[in-house]
């Protein structure tokens, strides 16, 4: 009987504590009001759209890709393809991600395209990141390096095992041609 009474007191005590906590939570003031809400009648500051974004050249390939993706309202696409890896041709997935953080429709500098080639196991064996416009490796006037990247899987042996890593390659004519080939084949369907 004593154990039963102790158990009931514990349950009643716990219930009272829970009700007190709930009452405090519901009745506690929300805290200081943000300054924007405290001043009634004021409107939020307008969003300022900078006019200083770089202008893309006429007929730019990457701009055509951005416009095609905007029109299709697509930000993520996956395609099946075959690619020669070493001595063999293998099935791969071409995964395209499109990021658009521009503030105006004519701002093509604040956009990015990521193209990943994945093998059947899902590992990335080739990756191209194209930021802004221009050809792959484009350097904006006044800047010293490109915002683009080209990474390719390199396989090395270490003892009894093989280690595969994605390594940045210098963007040369072959990498530019590969970028053009992929966007024309999958995104512009030429």
VOLUM-279429 format. One line per field, with one value per atom (N, C-alpha, C, O): residue number from 1; atom name; x, z, y. Coordinates in Angstrom, 1 decimal. Each point is the difference from the previous one (the first is absolute). Layout:
! residues N
seq = [NUM:...]
atom = [CA:...]
px = [X:...]
pz = [Z:...]
py = [Y:...]
! end
This chain:
! residues 190
seq = [1:1:1:1:2:2:2:2:3:3:3:3:4:4:4:4:5:5:5:5:6:6:6:6:7:7:7:7:8:8:8:8:9:9:9:9:10:10:10:10:11:11:11:11:12:12:12:12:13:13:13:13:14:14:14:14:15:15:15:15:16:16:16:16:17:17:17:17:18:18:18:18:19:19:19:19:20:20:20:20:21:21:21:21:22:22:22:22:23:23:23:23:24:24:24:24:25:25:25:25:26:26:26:26:27:27:27:27:28:28:28:28:29:29:29:29:30:30:30:30:31:31:31:31:32:32:32:32:33:33:33:33:34:34:34:34:35:35:35:35:36:36:36:36:37:37:37:37:38:38:38:38:39:39:39:39:40:40:40:40:41:41:41:41:42:42:42:42:43:43:43:43:44:44:44:44:45:45:45:45:46:46:46:46:47:47:47:47:48:48:48:48:49:49:49:49:50:50:50:50:51:51:51:51:52:52:52:52:53:53:53:53:54:54:54:54:55:55:55:55:56:56:56:56:57:57:57:57:58:58:58:58:59:59:59:59:60:60:60:60:61:61:61:61:62:62:62:62:63:63:63:63:64:64:64:64:65:65:65:65:66:66:66:66:67:67:67:67:68:68:68:68:69:69:69:69:70:70:70:70:71:71:71:71:72:72:72:72:73:73:73:73:74:74:74:74:75:75:75:75:76:76:76:76:77:77:77:77:78:78:78:78:79:79:79:79:80:80:80:80:81:81:81:81:82:82:82:82:83:83:83:83:84:84:84:84:85:85:85:85:86:86:86:86:87:87:87:87:88:88:88:88:89:89:89:89:90:90:90:90:91:91:91:91:92:92:92:92:93:93:93:93:94:94:94:94:95:95:95:95:96:96:96:96:97:97:97:97:98:98:98:98:99:99:99:99:100:100:100:100:101:101:101:101:102:102:102:102:103:103:103:103:104:104:104:104:105:105:105:105:106:106:106:106:107:107:107:107:108:108:108:108:109:109:109:109:110:110:110:110:111:111:111:111:112:112:112:112:113:113:113:113:114:114:114:114:115:115:115:115:116:116:116:116:117:117:117:117:118:118:118:118:119:119:119:119:120:120:120:120:121:121:121:121:122:122:122:122:123:123:123:123:124:124:124:124:125:125:125:125:126:126:126:126:127:127:127:127:128:128:128:128:129:129:129:129:130:130:130:130:131:131:131:131:132:132:132:132:133:133:133:133:134:134:134:134:135:135:135:135:136:136:136:136:137:137:137:137:138:138:138:138:139:139:139:139:140:140:140:140:141:141:141:141:142:142:142:142:143:143:143:143:144:144:144:144:145:145:145:145:146:146:146:146:147:147:147:147:148:148:148:148:149:149:149:149:150:150:150:150:151:151:151:151:152:152:152:152:153:153:153:153:154:154:154:154:155:155:155:155:156:156:156:156:157:157:157:157:158:158:158:158:159:159:159:159:160:160:160:160:161:161:161:161:162:162:162:162:163:163:163:163:164:164:164:164:165:165:165:165:166:166:166:166:167:167:167:167:168:168:168:168:169:169:169:169:170:170:170:170:171:171:171:171:172:172:172:172:173:173:173:173:174:174:174:174:175:175:175:175:176:176:176:176:177:177:177:177:178:178:178:178:179:179:179:179:180:180:180:180:181:181:181:181:182:182:182:182:183:183:183:183:184:184:184:184:185:185:185:185:186:186:186:186:187:187:187:187:188:188:188:188:189:189:189:189:190:190:190:190]
atom = [N:CA:C:O:N:CA:C:O:N:CA:C:O:N:CA:C:O:N:CA:C:O:N:CA:C:O:N:CA:C:O:N:CA:C:O:N:CA:C:O:N:CA:C:O:N:CA:C:O:N:CA:C:O:N:CA:C:O:N:CA:C:O:N:CA:C:O:N:CA:C:O:N:CA:C:O:N:CA:C:O:N:CA:C:O:N:CA:C:O:N:CA:C:O:N:CA:C:O:N:CA:C:O:N:CA:C:O:N:CA:C:O:N:CA:C:O:N:CA:C:O:N:CA:C:O:N:CA:C:O:N:CA:C:O:N:CA:C:O:N:CA:C:O:N:CA:C:O:N:CA:C:O:N:CA:C:O:N:CA:C:O:N:CA:C:O:N:CA:C:O:N:CA:C:O:N:CA:C:O:N:CA:C:O:N:CA:C:O:N:CA:C:O:N:CA:C:O:N:CA:C:O:N:CA:C:O:N:CA:C:O:N:CA:C:O:N:CA:C:O:N:CA:C:O:N:CA:C:O:N:CA:C:O:N:CA:C:O:N:CA:C:O:N:CA:C:O:N:CA:C:O:N:CA:C:O:N:CA:C:O:N:CA:C:O:N:CA:C:O:N:CA:C:O:N:CA:C:O:N:CA:C:O:N:CA:C:O:N:CA:C:O:N:CA:C:O:N:CA:C:O:N:CA:C:O:N:CA:C:O:N:CA:C:O:N:CA:C:O:N:CA:C:O:N:CA:C:O:N:CA:C:O:N:CA:C:O:N:CA:C:O:N:CA:C:O:N:CA:C:O:N:CA:C:O:N:CA:C:O:N:CA:C:O:N:CA:C:O:N:CA:C:O:N:CA:C:O:N:CA:C:O:N:CA:C:O:N:CA:C:O:N:CA:C:O:N:CA:C:O:N:CA:C:O:N:CA:C:O:N:CA:C:O:N:CA:C:O:N:CA:C:O:N:CA:C:O:N:CA:C:O:N:CA:C:O:N:CA:C:O:N:CA:C:O:N:CA:C:O:N:CA:C:O:N:CA:C:O:N:CA:C:O:N:CA:C:O:N:CA:C:O:N:CA:C:O:N:CA:C:O:N:CA:C:O:N:CA:C:O:N:CA:C:O:N:CA:C:O:N:CA:C:O:N:CA:C:O:N:CA:C:O:N:CA:C:O:N:CA:C:O:N:CA:C:O:N:CA:C:O:N:CA:C:O:N:CA:C:O:N:CA:C:O:N:CA:C:O:N:CA:C:O:N:CA:C:O:N:CA:C:O:N:CA:C:O:N:CA:C:O:N:CA:C:O:N:CA:C:O:N:CA:C:O:N:CA:C:O:N:CA:C:O:N:CA:C:O:N:CA:C:O:N:CA:C:O:N:CA:C:O:N:CA:C:O:N:CA:C:O:N:CA:C:O:N:CA:C:O:N:CA:C:O:N:CA:C:O:N:CA:C:O:N:CA:C:O:N:CA:C:O:N:CA:C:O:N:CA:C:O:N:CA:C:O:N:CA:C:O:N:CA:C:O:N:CA:C:O:N:CA:C:O:N:CA:C:O:N:CA:C:O:N:CA:C:O:N:CA:C:O:N:CA:C:O:N:CA:C:O:N:CA:C:O:N:CA:C:O:N:CA:C:O:N:CA:C:O:N:CA:C:O:N:CA:C:O:N:CA:C:O:N:CA:C:O:N:CA:C:O:N:CA:C:O:N:CA:C:O:N:CA:C:O:N:CA:C:O:N:CA:C:O:N:CA:C:O:N:CA:C:O:N:CA:C:O:N:CA:C:O:N:CA:C:O:N:CA:C:O:N:CA:C:O:N:CA:C:O:N:CA:C:O:N:CA:C:O:N:CA:C:O:N:CA:C:O:N:CA:C:O:N:CA:C:O:N:CA:C:O:N:CA:C:O:N:CA:C:O:N:CA:C:O]
px = [0.8:-0.8:0.9:-0.3:1.4:0.8:0.7:0.1:0.3:0.6:-1.0:0.4:-1.6:-1.1:-0.2:-0.2:0.2:-0.2:1.2:-0.2:1.4:1.2:-0.1:0.3:-0.7:-0.1:-1.1:0.3:-1.4:-1.0:0.5:-0.3:1.0:0.5:1.0:0.0:0.8:1.0:-0.7:0.4:-1.4:-0.8:-0.7:0.0:-0.6:-0.7:1.0:-0.3:1.4:1.1:0.5:0.2:0.0:0.4:-1.0:0.3:-1.6:-1.1:-0.1:-0.2:0.4:-0.1:1.2:-0.2:1.4:1.2:-0.3:0.4:-0.9:-0.2:-1.1:0.2:-1.2:-1.0:0.6:-0.3:1.1:0.7:0.9:0.0:0.8:0.8:-0.8:0.4:-1.5:-0.8:-0.6:-0.1:-0.4:-0.5:1.0:-0.3:1.5:1.1:0.3:0.2:-0.1:0.3:-1.1:0.4:-1.7:-1.0:-0.2:-0.4:0.7:-0.3:1.3:-0.1:1.2:1.3:0.0:-0.4:0.8:0.0:1.0:1.0:-1.2:0.8:1.4:0.8:-0.6:1.3:-0.1:-1.0:2.2:-0.1:-0.4:0.3:-1.1:-0.6:1.1:0.7:-0.5:1.0:-0.3:-1.2:2.3:-0.2:-0.9:-0.7:0.7:-0.9:-1.5:-0.8:0.5:-1.4:-0.4:-1.1:2.1:-0.2:-0.5:-0.8:1.3:-0.3:-1.2:0.2:-1.4:-1.1:0.0:0.4:-0.9:-0.1:1.2:-0.1:1.2:1.2:0.0:-0.4:0.9:0.0:1.4:1.0:-0.9:1.4:0.8:-0.6:1.9:0.9:-0.1:-0.1:0.1:-0.1:1.3:1.1:-1.3:1.2:0.7:-0.6:1.9:0.8:0.6:0.7:-0.9:0.5:1.2:-0.1:1.3:1.2:0.0:-0.4:0.8:0.1:1.4:0.3:0.6:1.4:0.4:1.2:-2.1:0.4:0.5:-0.4:1.4:0.6:-1.0:-0.9:1.0:-0.9:0.6:1.2:-2.0:0.5:0.1:-0.8:1.8:0.1:-1.2:-0.6:0.3:-1.1:0.3:1.1:-2.1:0.1:0.9:0.4:-0.2:0.8:-0.7:-1.2:2.0:-0.5:-0.6:-1.1:1.8:-0.5:-1.3:-0.9:0.8:-1.3:-1.1:-1.1:1.3:-1.0:-0.5:-1.2:2.2:-0.3:-0.9:-1.0:1.4:-0.7:-1.5:-0.9:0.8:-1.4:-0.8:-1.2:1.8:-0.7:-0.5:-1.1:2.0:-0.4:-1.1:-0.9:1.0:-1.0:-1.3:-1.1:1.0:-1.2:-0.6:-1.2:2.0:-0.5:-0.3:-0.6:1.0:-0.1:0.6:-0.7:1.9:0.7:1.2:0.8:-0.5:1.2:0.8:1.2:-1.8:0.8:-0.5:-1.2:2.2:-0.3:0.9:1.2:-1.6:0.8:-0.2:-1.1:2.2:0.0:0.8:1.0:-1.3:0.7:0.9:-0.4:1.6:1.0:1.0:0.0:0.8:1.1:1.3:0.0:1.0:1.3:1.1:0.0:1.1:1.2:0.8:0.4:-0.2:0.8:1.1:-0.2:1.5:1.1:-0.2:-0.1:0.1:-0.2:-1.4:-0.3:-0.6:-1.4:-1.0:0.2:-1.3:-1.2:-0.9:-0.4:0.0:-0.8:-1.3:0.0:-1.0:-1.2:0.3:0.5:-1.0:0.2:-1.3:-0.8:0.7:-1.0:0.6:1.0:-1.6:0.4:-1.0:-1.2:1.7:-0.9:0.3:1.2:-2.2:0.2:-0.8:-1.2:1.9:-0.7:0.2:1.1:-2.2:0.0:-0.3:-1.0:1.9:-0.2:-0.2:0.9:-1.9:-0.3:-0.3:-1.1:2.1:-0.3:0.1:0.3:-0.6:0.0:-1.2:-1.0:1.1:-1.2:-0.7:-1.1:1.6:-0.7:0.1:1.0:-1.9:0.0:1.2:0.4:0.2:1.2:1.3:1.1:-1.1:1.2:0.4:-0.6:1.6:0.4:1.3:0.5:0.0:1.3:-0.3:0.9:-2.0:-0.3:-0.8:-1.1:1.6:-0.6:1.1:1.2:-1.6:1.1:-0.6:-1.2:2.0:-0.4:1.0:1.2:-1.7:0.9:-0.4:-1.2:2.2:-0.2:0.8:1.3:-1.9:0.7:-0.2:-1.1:2.2:-0.1:0.2:1.0:-2.0:0.0:0.0:-0.7:1.6:0.0:-1.2:-0.8:0.7:-1.2:-0.1:-1.1:2.2:0.0:-0.4:-0.1:0.0:-0.4:1.2:-0.2:1.4:1.2:0.2:-0.1:0.5:0.3:1.3:1.0:-0.9:1.2:0.5:1.1:-2.0:0.3:-1.0:-1.2:1.7:-0.8:0.4:1.2:-2.2:0.3:-0.9:-1.2:1.8:-0.8:0.2:1.2:-2.2:0.0:-0.7:-1.2:1.9:-0.6:-0.1:0.9:-2.0:-0.1:-0.2:-0.6:1.2:-0.2:1.4:1.0:-1.0:1.3:0.3:-0.7:1.8:0.4:0.6:0.3:-0.2:0.6:1.4:0.8:-0.5:1.3:0.0:1.0:-2.2:-0.1:0.5:-0.4:1.2:0.4:-0.5:0.3:-1.1:-0.6:1.1:1.0:-1.2:1.0:0.1:-1.0:2.2:0.3:0.2:0.4:-0.7:0.3:1.2:0.5:0.1:1.2:-0.1:0.9:-2.1:-0.2:-1.4:-0.9:0.7:-1.4:-0.8:0.6:-1.9:-0.8:-0.5:-0.7:1.2:-0.4:0.9:1.1:-1.5:0.8:-0.2:-1.2:2.2:-0.1:0.7:1.3:-2.0:0.6:-0.2:-1.0:2.1:-0.1:0.6:0.9:-1.5:0.4:1.4:0.3:0.6:1.3:0.2:-0.3:0.7:0.1:1.5:0.8:-0.4:1.4:0.0:-0.9:2.0:0.1:0.8:1.0:-1.4:0.7:0.1:-1.0:2.1:0.2:-0.9:0.2:-1.1:-0.8:-1.4:-0.8:0.6:-1.3:0.1:1.1:-2.2:-0.1:-0.8:-1.0:1.5:-0.6:-0.4:0.8:-2.1:-0.6:-0.3:-0.7:1.2:-0.4:-0.3:0.5:-1.3:-0.3:1.1:0.2:0.4:1.1:-0.3:-0.6:0.9:-0.2:1.0:1.2:-1.7:0.9:0.0:-1.0:2.0:0.1:-1.0:0.0:-0.7:-1.0:0.7:0.4:-0.3:0.6:-1.0:-1.2:1.6:-0.9:-0.8:-1.2:1.8:-0.8:-1.1:-1.1:1.3:-1.0:-1.1:-1.2:1.6:-1.0:-0.9:-1.2:1.8:-0.7:-0.9:-1.2:1.6:-0.8:-1.3:-1.1:1.3:-1.1:-1.0:-1.2:1.7:-0.9:-0.7:-1.2:1.9:-0.6:-1.2:-1.1:1.3:-1.0:-1.2:-1.2:1.4:-1.2:-0.7:-1.3:2.0:-0.7:-0.8:-1.1:1.7:-0.7:-1.2:-1.0:1.1:-1.0:-0.9:-1.2:1.7:-0.8:-0.5:-1.1:1.8:-0.5:-0.4:-0.7:0.9:-0.4:0.3:-0.9:2.1:0.4:0.4:0.4]
pz = [0.0:0.0:0.0:-0.7:1.5:0.0:-1.3:-0.4:-0.3:-1.3:-1.0:-0.9:1.0:-0.9:0.3:-1.0:2.2:0.4:-0.5:-0.6:0.7:-0.5:-1.5:-0.5:-0.2:-1.4:-0.5:-0.9:1.7:-0.4:0.2:-0.8:2.0:0.3:-1.1:-0.5:0.0:-1.0:-1.3:-0.7:0.3:-1.2:0.1:-0.9:2.1:0.1:0.0:-0.6:1.2:0.0:-1.4:-0.4:-0.3:-1.4:-0.9:-0.8:1.1:-0.8:0.3:-0.9:2.2:0.4:-0.6:-0.5:0.5:-0.6:-1.5:-0.5:-0.2:-1.4:-0.3:-1.0:1.8:-0.2:0.3:-0.8:1.8:0.2:-1.1:-0.5:0.0:-1.2:-1.2:-0.7:0.5:-1.2:0.2:-1.0:2.2:0.3:-0.2:-0.6:1.1:-0.2:-1.5:-0.5:-0.2:-1.4:-0.8:-0.8:1.1:-0.7:0.4:-0.8:2.0:0.5:0.0:0.1:-0.4:0.0:-1.2:-1.1:1.3:-1.1:-1.1:0.4:-1.6:-1.1:-0.1:-0.8:1.7:0.0:-0.7:-0.4:0.3:-0.6:-1.5:-0.7:0.4:-1.4:-0.9:0.3:-1.5:-1.0:-0.3:0.0:-0.3:-0.3:-1.2:0.0:-0.9:-1.2:0.4:-0.6:1.6:0.4:1.0:0.1:0.6:1.1:-0.6:0.5:-1.7:-0.7:-0.9:-1.1:1.5:-0.9:-1.1:0.1:-1.2:-1.2:-0.9:-1.0:1.5:-0.9:-0.9:0.4:-1.6:-1.0:-0.1:0.3:-0.7:0.0:-1.1:-1.0:1.2:-1.0:-1.3:0.0:-1.2:-1.3:-0.3:0.5:-1.2:-0.4:-1.1:-1.0:1.2:-1.0:-0.9:0.4:-1.7:-1.0:-0.6:-0.6:0.7:-0.5:-1.5:-0.6:0.0:-1.5:-0.4:-1.2:2.1:-0.4:-0.3:-0.1:-0.2:-0.4:-1.4:-0.8:0.5:-1.3:-1.0:0.2:-1.4:-1.1:-0.9:-0.4:0.1:-0.8:-1.4:-0.5:-0.2:-1.4:-0.8:0.4:-1.5:-0.9:-0.5:-0.4:0.5:-0.6:0.9:-0.5:1.8:0.9:0.2:0.3:-0.4:0.2:1.4:0.1:0.9:1.4:0.2:0.7:-1.2:0.1:-0.6:0.5:-1.7:-0.7:0.9:0.1:0.6:0.9:1.2:0.3:0.3:1.1:-0.4:0.7:-1.9:-0.5:-0.2:0.3:-0.9:-0.2:1.3:0.1:0.9:1.3:0.7:0.7:-0.9:0.6:-0.7:0.7:-2.0:-0.7:0.4:0.1:0.1:0.4:1.5:0.4:0.3:1.5:0.6:0.9:-1.3:0.5:0.8:-0.5:1.6:0.8:0.2:0.4:-0.7:0.2:-1.1:-0.2:-0.6:-1.1:0.1:0.4:-0.8:-0.1:-1.3:-0.5:-0.2:-1.3:0.1:0.7:-1.5:-0.2:-1.2:-1.0:1.1:-1.1:0.1:1.0:-2.0:0.0:-0.2:-0.8:1.5:0.0:0.0:0.7:-1.4:0.0:1.2:0.2:0.6:1.2:-0.1:0.1:-0.3:-0.2:-1.4:-1.0:1.0:-1.2:-0.3:-1.1:2.0:-0.1:-0.1:0.5:-1.1:0.0:1.1:0.1:0.8:1.1:0.0:-0.5:1.2:0.2:1.1:1.1:-1.3:0.9:0.1:-0.9:2.0:0.2:-0.1:0.6:-1.4:-0.1:0.8:-0.3:1.4:1.0:-0.1:0.2:-0.5:-0.2:1.1:0.2:0.5:1.0:-0.5:-0.3:0.4:-0.4:1.2:0.6:-0.3:1.1:-0.5:-0.8:1.2:-0.5:1.2:0.6:-0.3:1.1:-0.4:0.8:-2.1:-0.5:0.4:0.4:-0.5:0.4:-1.2:0.2:-1.4:-1.1:-1.2:0.0:-0.9:-1.1:-0.9:-0.7:0.6:-0.9:0.7:-0.6:1.9:0.7:-0.2:0.7:-1.5:-0.3:0.7:-0.1:0.9:0.7:1.3:0.4:0.2:1.3:-0.2:0.6:-1.4:-0.2:-0.1:-0.2:0.4:-0.1:-0.5:0.3:-1.0:-0.6:0.5:0.0:0.6:0.4:-0.7:-0.1:-0.6:-0.8:0.6:0.1:0.4:0.6:-0.9:-0.4:0.1:-0.7:1.1:0.7:-0.5:1.1:-0.6:-1.0:1.6:-0.5:0.5:0.8:-1.1:0.4:1.5:0.5:0.2:1.5:0.6:1.3:-2.1:0.5:0.4:0.5:-0.8:0.3:-1.2:-1.1:1.5:-1.0:-0.6:0.7:-2.0:-0.7:-0.8:-0.4:0.2:-0.7:0.5:0.2:0.0:0.5:-0.6:0.0:-0.5:-0.6:0.7:0.2:0.3:0.6:-0.8:-0.1:-0.4:-0.9:0.7:0.2:0.2:0.7:-1.0:-0.8:0.9:-0.9:-1.5:-0.3:-0.5:-1.5:-0.6:0.7:-2.0:-0.7:-0.2:0.5:-1.2:-0.1:1.3:0.9:-0.8:1.3:0.2:-1.0:2.2:0.3:-0.2:0.1:-0.4:-0.3:1.3:1.1:-1.3:1.0:-0.3:-1.0:2.0:-0.2:0.1:0.8:-1.6:0.0:1.4:0.7:-0.2:1.3:1.1:1.1:-1.5:0.9:-0.5:-1.1:2.0:-0.4:-0.2:-0.6:1.0:-0.2:-0.3:0.3:-0.9:-0.4:1.2:1.0:-1.1:1.1:-0.4:0.7:-1.9:-0.5:0.5:0.4:-0.5:0.4:-0.9:-0.4:0.1:-0.7:0.8:0.2:0.3:0.8:-0.7:-0.5:0.6:-0.7:1.0:0.8:-0.8:0.9:-0.4:-1.2:2.1:-0.2:0.9:1.2:-1.7:0.8:0.1:-0.9:2.2:0.3:0.9:0.7:-0.9:0.9:1.2:0.0:1.1:1.3:0.6:0.7:-0.8:0.5:-0.8:-1.2:1.9:-0.7:-0.4:-0.5:0.8:-0.3:-1.0:-0.2:-0.4:-0.9:0.7:0.7:-0.9:0.6:-1.1:-0.8:0.8:-1.0:0.6:1.1:-1.7:0.5:-1.1:-1.2:1.4:-1.0:0.1:1.1:-2.1:0.0:-1.0:-1.1:1.6:-0.9:-1.1:0.2:-1.4:-1.2:-0.5:0.2:-0.8:-0.6:-1.2:-0.8:0.6:-1.0:-1.3:-0.2:-0.7:-1.3:-1.1:0.3:-1.6:-1.1:0.1:-0.3:0.8:0.1:1.0:-0.2:1.3:1.1:-0.5:0.3:-1.1:-0.5:-1.0:-0.1:-0.8:-0.9:0.6:-0.4:1.5:0.8:0.5:0.0:0.6:0.5:-1.1:0.2:-1.3:-1.2:-0.4:-0.3:0.2:-0.5:0.9:-0.4:1.8:0.9:0.0:0.0:0.0:0.0:-1.3:0.0:-1.2:-1.2:-0.1:-0.6:1.1:-0.1:0.9:-0.4:1.6:1.0:0.3:0.3:-0.4:0.4:-1.1:0.1:-1.2:-1.2:-1.1:-1.0:1.2:-1.0:-1.4:-0.9:0.6:-1.4:-0.7:-1.2]
py = [-1.2:1.2:1.3:0.9:-1.0:1.2:0.2:1.2:-2.2:0.2:0.5:0.8:-1.2:0.5:1.5:0.8:-0.4:1.5:0.8:1.1:-1.6:0.7:0.1:1.1:-2.1:0.0:1.1:0.7:-0.7:1.0:1.4:0.9:-0.7:1.4:0.4:1.1:-2.1:0.3:0.4:1.0:-1.8:0.3:1.4:0.7:-0.5:1.3:1.2:1.0:-1.2:1.0:0.3:1.1:-2.2:0.2:0.7:0.8:-1.1:0.6:1.5:0.8:-0.5:1.4:0.8:1.1:-1.7:0.6:0.2:1.1:-2.0:0.1:1.1:0.8:-0.7:1.1:1.3:1.0:-0.8:1.2:0.4:1.2:-2.1:0.3:0.4:0.9:-1.6:0.4:1.3:0.8:-0.4:1.3:1.1:1.0:-1.2:0.9:0.2:1.1:-2.2:0.1:0.8:0.8:-1.1:0.7:1.4:0.9:-0.5:1.3:0.9:1.2:-1.7:0.8:0.9:-0.4:1.7:0.9:-0.5:-0.7:1.0:-0.4:0.6:-0.4:1.4:0.6:1.3:0.5:0.2:1.3:0.0:-0.9:1.8:0.1:0.5:0.9:-1.5:0.4:1.5:0.4:0.3:1.5:0.2:1.0:-1.9:0.3:-0.1:0.7:-1.6:-0.1:1.1:0.4:0.1:1.0:1.3:0.7:-0.3:1.2:-0.2:-0.6:0.9:-0.2:0.9:1.2:-1.6:0.9:0.0:0.6:-1.1:0.0:-1.1:-1.1:1.3:-1.1:-0.6:0.7:-1.9:-0.6:0.7:0.5:-0.5:0.6:-0.7:-1.3:2.0:-0.7:-0.8:0.4:-1.5:-0.7:0.7:0.4:-0.2:0.8:-1.0:-1.0:1.1:-0.8:0.6:1.1:-1.7:0.7:-0.1:-1.0:2.1:0.1:-0.2:0.1:-0.5:-0.2:-1.4:-0.3:-0.6:-1.4:0.0:0.8:-1.6:-0.1:-0.4:-0.8:1.3:-0.3:-1.1:0.1:-1.1:-1.1:0.3:0.8:-1.3:0.2:-0.6:-0.9:1.5:-0.4:-1.5:-0.2:-0.6:-1.4:-0.9:-1.1:1.4:-0.8:-1.4:-0.1:-1.0:-1.3:-0.3:-0.5:1.0:-0.2:0.7:-0.5:1.7:0.8:-0.7:0.0:-0.7:-0.7:-1.2:-0.3:-0.3:-1.1:0.5:-0.6:1.7:0.6:0.3:-0.2:0.8:0.4:-1.3:0.0:-1.0:-1.3:-0.6:-0.5:0.6:-0.6:0.9:-0.6:1.9:0.9:-0.3:-0.1:0.0:-0.3:-1.3:-0.1:-0.9:-1.3:-0.1:-1.0:2.0:0.1:-1.3:-0.6:0.3:-1.1:0.4:0.9:-1.5:0.3:-1.3:0.1:-1.3:-1.2:-1.0:-0.3:-0.2:-0.9:-1.2:0.2:-1.3:-1.2:-0.7:-0.2:-0.2:-0.6:-1.3:-0.1:-0.9:-1.2:0.1:0.6:-1.1:0.1:-1.1:-0.8:0.6:-0.9:0.8:0.9:-1.3:0.8:-1.0:-1.0:1.4:-0.9:0.3:1.2:-2.2:0.2:-1.1:-1.2:1.7:-0.9:-0.7:0.7:-2.0:-0.8:-0.4:-0.5:0.8:-0.5:1.2:1.1:-1.4:0.9:-0.4:-1.2:2.1:-0.3:0.9:1.1:-1.6:0.8:1.1:-0.4:1.6:1.1:0.8:0.0:0.7:1.0:1.4:0.2:0.6:1.4:0.8:0.1:0.5:0.7:1.5:0.4:0.4:1.4:0.8:-0.3:1.2:0.8:1.5:0.4:0.3:1.4:0.9:-0.2:1.2:0.9:1.4:0.4:0.3:1.3:0.9:-0.1:1.0:0.9:1.5:0.8:-0.6:1.3:0.8:-0.6:1.9:0.9:0.5:0.7:-0.9:0.5:-1.0:-0.8:0.8:-0.9:0.1:-1.0:2.2:0.1:-0.2:0.3:-0.7:-0.3:-1.4:-0.9:0.6:-1.4:-0.3:-1.1:2.1:-0.2:-0.8:-0.8:1.0:-0.6:-1.3:-0.1:-0.7:-1.3:-1.1:0.4:-1.6:-1.1:-1.3:-0.3:-0.4:-1.3:-1.0:0.2:-1.3:-1.1:-1.2:-0.5:-0.2:-1.2:-1.1:0.1:-1.1:-1.2:-1.2:-0.3:-0.4:-1.3:-1.1:0.0:-0.8:-1.0:-1.4:-0.3:-0.6:-1.4:-0.8:0.6:-1.8:-0.8:-0.2:-0.2:0.4:-0.1:1.4:0.1:0.9:1.3:0.9:1.1:-1.6:0.9:1.0:-0.4:1.6:1.0:-0.2:-0.1:0.0:-0.3:1.2:0.1:0.9:1.2:1.1:-0.3:1.5:1.1:1.3:0.3:0.4:1.3:1.0:-0.2:1.3:1.1:1.2:0.5:0.1:1.2:1.1:-0.1:1.1:1.2:1.2:0.2:0.5:1.2:-0.4:-1.1:1.9:-0.3:-0.1:-0.1:0.0:-0.2:-1.5:-0.8:0.6:-1.4:-0.5:0.8:-2.1:-0.6:0.6:0.0:0.5:0.6:1.5:0.6:0.0:1.4:0.8:-0.3:1.3:0.9:1.4:0.6:-0.1:1.3:1.1:-0.1:1.2:1.1:0.5:0.3:-0.1:0.5:-1.1:0.3:-1.6:-1.1:-0.7:0.1:-0.9:-0.7:-1.5:-0.6:0.0:-1.4:-0.3:0.8:-1.9:-0.5:-0.5:-0.4:0.5:-0.6:-1.4:-0.6:0.2:-1.3:-1.1:0.3:-1.6:-1.1:-1.2:-0.2:-0.6:-1.2:-1.1:0.1:-1.1:-1.0:-1.4:-0.3:-0.5:-1.3:-1.0:0.2:-1.4:-1.1:-0.5:-0.3:0.2:-0.5:-1.2:0.1:-1.2:-1.3:-0.3:0.0:-0.2:-0.3:-1.3:-0.2:-0.5:-1.2:0.4:0.7:-1.3:0.2:-1.4:-0.4:-0.2:-1.3:-1.0:-0.1:-0.6:-1.0:0.6:-0.7:2.0:0.6:1.2:0.6:-0.3:1.1:1.1:-0.2:1.4:1.2:0.9:0.5:-0.1:0.9:1.3:0.0:1.1:1.3:0.9:-0.2:1.2:1.1:1.0:0.6:-0.3:1.0:1.2:-0.2:1.4:1.2:-0.1:-0.2:0.5:0.0:1.5:0.7:-0.3:1.3:-0.1:-0.9:2.0:0.1:0.4:1.1:-2.1:0.3:-0.3:-0.1:0.0:-0.2:-1.3:0.0:-1.0:-1.3:0.1:-0.6:1.2:0.2:0.9:-0.2:1.2:1.0:-0.8:0.2:-1.0:-0.8:-1.0:-0.3:-0.3:-1.0:0.7:-0.5:1.7:0.8:0.3:-0.2:0.7:0.3:-1.2:0.0:-1.2:-1.2:-0.4:-0.4:0.4:-0.4:0.9:-0.5:1.8:0.9:0.0:0.1:-0.3:-0.1:-1.3:0.0:-1.1:-1.3:-0.1:-0.5:1.0:-0.3:1.2:-0.2:1.4:1.2:0.8:0.6:-0.6:0.8:-1.0:0.5:-1.8:-1.0:0.3:-0.1:0.4:0.2:-1.2:0.0]
! end
